[in-house]
Amino acid sequence: MARLFAELNHNHDGNLNKEEVQNAFEIYFGNKIDEDEMQKIFNRIDVSGSGEIEFSEFLLACIPEKVLLSNENLAIVFKLFDEDGSGSIESDEIKIIFT
């Protein structure tokens, strides 16, 4: 994945901008995508809201949703939130995670 990201990142700044993603679509799929579709892609992948796709966001976008949302992965995340091991997530535990 790192090699593909590096190939797409023509200006070598460590992020993919819309132009670089557009070029990738032309190279790999043979067609351009319109601005609305490009914005939808960025809205979904650009989690940080930076206007560019960072390597971590690129990796996350490449993981199939079934793998990402497996029962095992969900259990791990639940345990992270359930700090006291009570089997439920309280609002205080959510606040701790996000602060």
Secondary structure, DSSP 8 states (H G I E B T S, - for coil): -HHHHHHH-TT-SSEE-HHHHHHHHHHHHSS---HHHHHHHHHHH-TT-SSSEEHHHHHHHHS-HHHHT-HHHHHHHHHHH-TT-SSS--HHHHHHHH-
